[in-house]
Amino acid sequence: MDELGLKAGIIVKGIDGFYYVESGEGTVYECRARGIFRKNHVTPLAGDKVEISVMPDNTGTICSILPRKNYFDRPPVANIDRLAVVVSVTDPKPNILVLDTIIALAESRNIEPALIFSKVDLKDASLLYEEYKHAGFECFCVSSSTGEGVSDIKPFLSGKVTA
């Protein structure tokens, strides 16, 4: 907490004008944004680093939004370190043009793309995996039915903001 009684945190969720801000200590506060943001046409986004004033009932007000290093409009998120793109290897078959477009968009915003190939229990993903791995991207093969590969993703997700 600084000298004005403000706490630093990150917006982890926003629903209908309520923003859930996680502080550095791990407490989540239900907050509203000050009217100045609406007046200035600024919408707080999940991932925004903010300063909040906290009330005794653990609700709060977002007082400032710190500068964003990047953001996406759809989905509305900010300050992303990595973008995990889940791609079905079958049913529906992967759309490589869309996949490459998403990768290019992420890289243009200095966001590390990672590819998660799903449904590997139904179809071999080795061709896609090798092609994108060779291009320098982090790749994972998973199956929600068998659980294959899920444990490989967990360490990758920790420590960075991933959308």
MIGU-763212 format. One line per field, with one value per residue (C-alpha): x, y, z; residue in one letter. Coordinates in steps of 0.5 Angstrom, whole numbers, plus 500, padded with zeros to 3 digits. Each point is the difference from the previous one (the first is absolute). Last residue first. Layout:
<pts>
px (X|...)
py (Y|...)
pz (Z|...)
r (A|...)
</pts>
This chain:
<pts>
px (491|506|503|507|502|497|497|506|500|493|501|504|495|494|504|496|493|497|494|502|506|506|506|504|504|505|501|507|498|503|494|495|502|501|494|495|504|499|493|498|492|495|504|503|494|503|506|503|504|503|501|505|497|504|494|501|502|493|497|505|498|492|501|504|495|494|504|501|493|500|495|494|500|507|507|496|504|501|504|503|502|506|502|493|500|493|493|494|499|500|502|507|506|507|505|494|502|497|493|498|495|496|495|499|497|503|494|505|501|506|503|503|506|500|504|495|500|492|498|498|496|503|495|503|493|499|507|499|494|504|500|496|504|499|507|504|505|506|505|502|493|495|495|493|497|492|497|496|505|508|505|507|502|507|502|503|497|499|500|503|506|501|497)
py (468|499|505|497|496|494|498|496|496|497|499|493|497|501|496|494|501|494|504|507|498|504|502|506|505|506|503|500|499|493|499|503|494|495|501|500|494|496|501|493|500|498|499|507|503|507|503|506|505|506|507|505|507|505|504|498|493|499|502|496|494|501|501|493|497|503|498|493|498|494|494|501|494|499|503|505|506|503|507|502|507|502|506|504|507|501|496|501|494|503|507|497|504|502|503|503|507|499|501|505|501|493|500|495|495|496|502|505|504|499|505|497|501|496|495|498|493|499|507|507|504|507|504|507|501|492|500|507|496|496|493|495|495|493|499|493|499|497|504|504|502|496|505|497|506|501|504|494|495|501|495|499|508|500|504|505|503|507|503|507|498|494|493)
pz (455|504|505|503|506|499|493|497|507|499|492|501|505|494|495|500|505|496|498|500|496|499|495|502|496|502|493|497|492|502|505|495|495|505|504|493|498|506|502|499|500|505|507|497|502|501|497|505|497|503|498|504|500|497|497|493|502|503|493|496|504|499|493|499|504|496|493|503|501|504|499|504|502|500|502|504|502|506|500|506|500|504|504|500|503|498|498|497|496|495|500|502|504|501|505|503|504|507|501|506|506|499|506|505|504|506|505|503|493|496|495|494|495|494|496|494|499|499|497|503|494|498|497|504|503|501|504|503|504|504|499|505|504|503|503|500|505|498|503|494|499|496|497|498|495|501|494|497|501|500|502|503|500|503|506|504|506|502|507|497|503|496|502)
r (A|T|V|K|G|S|L|F|P|K|I|D|S|V|G|E|G|T|S|S|S|V|C|F|C|E|F|G|A|H|K|Y|E|E|Y|L|L|S|A|D|K|L|D|V|K|S|F|I|L|A|P|E|I|N|R|S|E|A|L|A|I|I|T|D|L|V|L|I|N|P|K|P|D|T|V|S|V|V|V|A|L|R|D|I|N|A|V|P|P|R|D|F|Y|N|K|R|P|L|I|S|C|I|T|G|T|N|D|P|M|V|S|I|E|V|K|D|G|A|L|P|T|V|H|N|K|R|F|I|G|R|A|R|C|E|Y|V|T|G|E|G|S|E|V|Y|Y|F|G|D|I|G|K|V|I|I|G|A|K|L|G|L|E|D|M)
</pts>
